[in-house]
Amino acid sequence: MTLSKKIVLLGHFGVGKTSIIRKFVTNEFSTDYKVTIGVHILKKEVELPNQNVSLIIWDLEGTDNIDLINKSYLLGAHGFIYVYDVTRPVTFSNLKENVEKLKQQFTKTTIKTVGNKIDLLENNIKSLGNDELIALTDVFSSAKTGDNIEELFKELTQDIIC
């Protein structure tokens, strides 16, 4: 029997939420930027050692104010992935506050924070120069190269079912 789990991606406009999902689901990347309006839902099965899990992945439109998200999109989520762009400080300026709000409202929901677009960093993660940000980040990824995308979803799925 396959379990179904709802995953919701959140974050500012243009941080790569759709690209992360596309890379995970279809292994494709496009440089064409298309704004997500409302929500786009995709599905992919994750094979774990003792269980197959069908992920229902909700790609929400970007917003810099988490309070403006339609709460019905968040209800029933088993996991949240909060994405920011490592090259755009405005996208992580309120990361800590937004993740705290999610934790308060959805106490039993697993949350992963993702610093995306690491392929655009000139050096490495340390070049961000923000130790607090690095500590708050669960995964650094690149939707373009695929770095840590598969691992992100497998780790999240494992955390949800345990």
Buried (B, 14 or more C-beta within 10 A) or exposed (E): EEBEBBBBBBBBBBBBBBBBBBBBBEEEBEEEEEEBEEBBEBEBEBEEEEEEBEBBBBBBBBBEEBEEBEEEBBEEBBBBBBBBBBBBEEBBBBBEEBBEEBEEEBEEBBBBBBBBBBBEBEEEBEEBEBEEBBEBBBBBBBBBEBBBBBEBBBBBBBBBBE
